[in-house]
């Protein structure tokens, strides 16, 4: 418990300090500095909470690019934030969460609206970000899973791939996140609820238990990118990405 107390104190202090520094950097207009500091900030958070991330593969340099990731926990944001410069696409209701909403806005996140009358508006925002050269991170499952199974990928979320971005096809790169061990021991079936955050789990109690754990090892696997034209339609694209994600996770 003492470990968790110190971790949460350092976590709160660092997040507040990092938000202030990032705000000042962004005010100066130095985009590259802001990107580098953001990655550094997430790396420090990983150190504080005891999350060690290994990367297999690399993000391609070709643009426009979208990262398609499985979704297990809020830890996924730490993994991607520390190892990529992608913009996040949180659910719109997170825009109402205290503190979290401010962090999302500071990170230029694009809130995903699920209502039919808002979908096009979201697509336009994502399109504009891609045109500007940003990498977008997307969780095609639409929500977090229990860590044991990958939920079906929603093909509608890949509708942006039907449009040309700066006259080029959108590249979609699988970015598979896996959690392999706690305290250097493999995660067993009884421990997944300590890592995965899903269903009606409440954030603060879950985080409190997680901060009492030993070191958590995670892996980010980056596979070769694909385009919609290779599959013909969104459903086949989503099915392929889902299959590749499952195949990687089965090897963990």
C-alpha positions as CSV (number, residue, x, y, z in Angstrom):
1,X,0.0,0.0,0.0
2,X,2.9,2.4,0.8
3,X,4.2,1.8,-2.7
4,X,0.8,2.8,-4.2
5,X,0.7,5.9,-2.0
6,X,4.1,7.2,-3.3
7,X,3.2,6.2,-6.8
8,X,0.0,8.2,-6.9
9,X,1.6,11.2,-5.3
10,X,4.4,11.2,-7.9
11,X,1.9,10.5,-10.6
12,X,-0.4,13.5,-9.7
13,X,2.6,15.9,-9.3
14,X,4.2,14.8,-12.6
15,X,0.9,15.1,-14.6
16,X,0.3,18.6,-13.3
17,X,3.8,19.7,-14.0
18,X,3.9,18.0,-17.4
19,X,0.6,19.7,-18.4
20,X,1.9,23.1,-17.5
21,X,5.2,22.5,-19.4
22,X,3.4,21.1,-22.5
23,X,1.0,24.1,-22.5
24,X,4.0,26.5,-22.5
25,X,5.7,24.6,-25.3
26,X,2.6,24.6,-27.4
27,X,2.1,28.3,-26.8
28,X,5.6,28.8,-28.4
29,X,4.4,27.0,-31.5
30,X,7.3,24.5,-31.5
31,X,5.4,21.4,-32.6
32,X,8.3,19.0,-32.7
33,X,9.3,20.0,-29.1
34,X,5.7,19.4,-28.0
35,X,5.7,15.9,-29.6
36,X,9.0,15.0,-28.0
37,X,8.0,16.3,-24.6
38,X,4.6,14.4,-24.8
39,X,6.4,11.1,-25.4
40,X,8.8,11.9,-22.6
41,X,5.9,12.7,-20.3
42,X,4.3,9.3,-21.0
43,X,7.6,7.6,-20.5
44,X,7.9,9.1,-17.1
45,X,4.4,8.0,-16.2
46,X,5.3,4.5,-17.3
47,X,8.3,4.6,-14.9
48,X,6.2,5.9,-12.0
49,X,3.5,3.2,-12.4
50,X,6.0,0.4,-13.0
51,X,5.1,-0.2,-16.7
52,X,7.9,-1.4,-18.9
53,X,7.2,-1.4,-22.6
54,X,9.1,-3.3,-25.3
55,X,8.6,-2.5,-29.0
56,X,8.7,-5.0,-31.9
57,X,8.8,-3.4,-35.4
58,X,8.6,0.3,-36.1
59,X,6.1,2.9,-37.3
60,X,6.4,3.5,-41.0
61,X,7.4,7.0,-42.2
62,X,4.8,7.0,-45.0
63,X,1.8,9.3,-44.5
64,X,-1.1,9.5,-44.2
65,X,-1.1,6.8,-41.4
66,X,-3.6,5.4,-39.0
67,X,-2.6,3.0,-36.2
68,X,-5.2,0.3,-35.4
69,X,-4.8,-1.1,-31.9
70,X,-6.6,-3.5,-29.6
71,X,-7.9,-2.0,-26.4
72,X,-7.6,-3.6,-23.0
73,X,-7.0,-0.8,-20.5
74,X,-6.2,2.9,-19.9
75,X,-2.6,1.6,-19.8
76,X,-2.9,1.3,-23.6
77,X,-2.7,5.1,-23.7
78,X,0.6,5.0,-21.7
79,X,2.0,2.4,-24.1
80,X,1.1,4.3,-27.3
81,X,1.9,7.7,-25.8
82,X,5.4,6.7,-24.7
83,X,6.3,5.0,-28.0
84,X,4.4,6.9,-30.7
85,X,3.4,10.5,-31.5
86,X,-0.1,9.5,-32.6
87,X,-3.2,11.6,-31.7
88,X,-5.8,9.7,-29.6
89,X,-9.5,9.3,-30.4
90,X,-11.3,8.9,-27.1
91,X,-15.0,8.5,-26.7
92,X,-16.9,11.8,-26.6
93,X,-18.1,11.2,-23.0
94,X,-14.5,11.5,-21.8
95,X,-14.7,15.2,-22.8
96,X,-16.9,15.6,-19.7
97,X,-14.5,14.0,-17.3
98,X,-12.7,16.3,-14.9
99,X,-8.9,16.6,-15.6
100,X,-9.0,13.8,-18.2
101,X,-10.9,16.1,-20.6
102,X,-8.2,18.8,-20.1
103,X,-5.4,16.3,-20.8
104,X,-7.2,15.1,-23.9
105,X,-7.6,18.6,-25.3
106,X,-4.0,19.5,-24.5
107,X,-2.9,16.4,-26.5
108,X,-5.1,17.5,-29.4
109,X,-7.2,14.3,-29.1
110,X,-10.2,13.9,-31.5
111,X,-13.3,12.9,-29.5
112,X,-15.3,10.1,-31.2
113,X,-19.1,10.7,-31.4
114,X,-21.1,7.6,-32.1
115,X,-24.4,9.3,-33.0
116,X,-25.2,9.2,-36.8
117,X,-25.5,13.0,-37.0
118,X,-22.0,13.4,-35.6
119,X,-20.1,10.7,-37.5
120,X,-19.4,12.9,-40.5
121,X,-18.2,15.7,-38.3
122,X,-15.7,13.4,-36.6
123,X,-14.5,12.1,-40.0
124,X,-13.8,15.6,-41.2
125,X,-11.7,16.3,-38.0
126,X,-9.7,13.1,-38.5
127,X,-9.3,13.9,-42.2
128,X,-8.0,17.4,-41.4
129,X,-5.5,15.9,-38.9
130,X,-4.3,13.4,-41.5
131,X,-3.9,16.1,-44.1
132,X,-1.7,18.0,-41.6
133,X,0.5,15.0,-41.4
134,X,-0.6,13.7,-38.0
135,X,-0.7,10.0,-37.2
136,X,-4.1,8.9,-35.7
137,X,-4.5,6.1,-33.2
138,X,-7.7,4.2,-33.3
139,X,-9.2,1.5,-31.2
140,X,-11.5,-0.4,-33.7
141,X,-13.1,-2.5,-30.9
142,X,-14.8,0.7,-29.8
143,X,-14.3,-0.2,-26.1
144,X,-12.0,-2.1,-23.8
145,X,-12.1,-5.9,-23.6
146,X,-11.3,-8.3,-20.7
147,X,-7.8,-9.0,-22.0
148,X,-8.6,-12.6,-22.8
149,X,-10.4,-12.0,-26.1
150,X,-10.3,-9.4,-28.8
151,X,-13.7,-7.9,-29.5
152,X,-14.8,-7.6,-33.2
153,X,-13.4,-4.6,-35.0
154,X,-16.1,-2.1,-36.1
155,X,-15.7,-1.6,-39.9
156,X,-17.5,1.7,-39.8
157,X,-14.5,3.2,-38.0
158,X,-12.4,2.6,-41.2
159,X,-14.7,4.7,-43.4
160,X,-12.0,7.4,-43.4
161,X,-9.9,5.0,-45.5
162,X,-12.4,5.4,-48.4
163,X,-11.2,8.9,-48.9
164,X,-7.9,10.1,-50.4
165,X,-5.7,12.1,-48.1
166,X,-3.5,14.6,-50.0
167,X,-4.2,12.5,-53.1
168,X,-2.9,9.3,-51.4
169,X,-4.5,6.2,-49.9
170,X,-4.6,5.9,-46.1
171,X,-2.1,3.4,-44.7
172,X,-3.4,1.5,-41.7
173,X,-0.7,-0.1,-39.5
174,X,-1.7,-2.7,-36.9
175,X,-0.3,-1.8,-33.5
176,X,-0.9,-4.7,-31.1
177,X,-0.6,-4.2,-27.4
178,X,-0.1,-7.1,-25.1
179,X,0.6,-7.4,-21.3
180,X,2.9,-10.3,-20.6
181,X,3.8,-10.3,-16.9
182,X,3.4,-8.8,-13.4
183,X,6.4,-8.8,-11.2
184,X,8.3,-10.8,-13.8
185,X,5.8,-13.7,-13.6
186,X,3.4,-14.5,-16.5
187,X,-0.1,-13.1,-16.1
188,X,-2.6,-15.8,-15.3
189,X,-6.4,-15.8,-15.9
190,X,-7.1,-14.6,-12.3
191,X,-4.9,-11.5,-12.8
192,X,-6.4,-10.1,-16.0
193,X,-9.0,-8.0,-14.1
194,X,-6.0,-6.2,-12.4
195,X,-4.8,-5.0,-15.8
196,X,-7.9,-4.9,-18.1
197,X,-10.4,-2.1,-17.4
198,X,-13.8,-2.9,-18.8
199,X,-17.5,-3.2,-18.2
200,X,-18.7,-1.4,-15.1
201,X,-15.2,-1.2,-13.4
202,X,-14.7,2.1,-11.7
203,X,-11.4,3.9,-12.6
204,X,-10.0,5.1,-9.3
205,X,-10.4,1.8,-7.3
206,X,-9.0,-0.1,-10.3
207,X,-6.0,2.3,-10.6
208,X,-5.4,2.0,-6.9
209,X,-5.1,-1.8,-7.0
210,X,-2.9,-1.6,-10.1
211,X,-0.5,0.8,-8.4
212,X,0.0,-1.8,-5.7
213,X,1.3,-4.4,-8.3
214,X,4.9,-5.1,-9.1
215,X,6.5,-4.2,-12.5
216,X,4.1,-4.7,-15.4
217,X,5.7,-5.8,-18.7
218,X,4.0,-4.8,-21.9
219,X,4.8,-5.2,-25.6
220,X,3.8,-3.1,-28.6
221,X,4.0,-5.0,-31.9
222,X,3.9,-3.0,-35.1
223,X,3.0,-5.0,-38.2
224,X,3.4,-4.0,-41.9
225,X,0.7,-1.5,-43.0
226,X,-2.1,-2.2,-45.4
227,X,-4.6,-0.1,-47.4
228,X,-8.3,-0.5,-48.1
229,X,-7.7,-1.2,-51.8
230,X,-5.9,-4.5,-50.8
231,X,-9.2,-5.8,-49.5
232,X,-12.0,-4.2,-51.5
233,X,-14.2,-3.1,-48.6
234,X,-14.2,-2.0,-44.9
235,X,-15.5,-5.3,-43.6
236,X,-12.7,-7.4,-45.1
237,X,-10.2,-4.8,-43.9
238,X,-11.5,-4.9,-40.4
239,X,-11.6,-8.7,-40.5
240,X,-7.9,-8.9,-41.6
241,X,-6.8,-6.4,-38.9
242,X,-8.7,-8.4,-36.2
243,X,-7.2,-11.7,-37.4
244,X,-3.6,-10.3,-37.3
245,X,-4.2,-8.9,-33.8
246,X,-5.5,-12.2,-32.5
247,X,-2.6,-14.1,-34.1
248,X,0.0,-11.9,-32.4
249,X,-1.8,-12.1,-29.0
250,X,-2.0,-15.9,-29.2
251,X,1.8,-16.0,-29.2
252,X,2.3,-13.9,-26.0
